[in-house]
Amino acid sequence: MSSLYERIHQSKAFIEERLSVKAKTAVVLGTGLGEFAHSLTDTIEIPYSDIPHFPVSTVESHQSKLIFGFKSGVPLIIMAGRFHYYEGYTSAQITFPIRVLKALGVEKLLLTNAAGGINPHFREGDIVLVTDHINLLPDHPLRGPNDDRLGPRFPDMMHAYDKELRDTFKEISYTINIPLLDGVYLGLQGPSLETPAEYRMAHVLGADLVGMSTVPEVIVARHEGLKVVVFSIVANVCFPKSILTETTLEQVISVVNKSSKTLQSLLDKYFDKVNE
């Protein structure tokens, strides 16, 4: 059986055969955020199912394909759909594409997600710049033997969310009058939504957001030395209990769709700035 390093480079070789330009930035699109991919030009799409060793997204709202294109003239790779522990994958499988992105030459990783709002000051549709996370997923993506060619055995996570990137987006949000909040993201396995007691636990632990993705990707991105920035859209308000209501996937997607245009405006301005 081939090693992780060999599988990464087999996937890399397959993708590179179809691309003519390298991209230094990649974007991972979460639930309800697929429209951003339509703003790219000169796109090349590769279904995940075609890429050797890639998992395939089973979440209906995820497109499950890799998209290469240009945003304001900047070459960009988009993961239109991600993977989750609740789908049955291990955390190592979930994060395999992040390692492939690094092998392809990516240096900056922008991740998006839909999350529950634990901070009582958050409202549905708010866009939150993640500053830190709490990992309560039961499977760590770095568990097992470490390959020093990929990263260190014990990667430091003090600066997991790149301050320079966060400052850049804060500056952009101020100039175009887009409110951008800060928050700590707590990762749980799902797929069931949390109970009122679990939301209260998240609040006591110091979380502002709760979700079922992102954390394994950030850990592996940092293991690989990538700079990371994460945006969460508050899809539903989960705390305090007095305002808690039942939530469906359709409601989550509806809320995220409304705020996704605002987040896309922020990303548009960022790539305009990168191309200056």
Helices and strands as residue ranges (DSSP letters): H 4-16, E 25-29, G 34-39, E 41-47, G 48-50, E 65-71, E 74-80, G 85-87, H 91-94, H 96-103, E 108-117, E 127-135, H 163-175, E 181-187, H 196-205, E 209-211, H 215-223, E 227-237, G 241-243, H 249-274
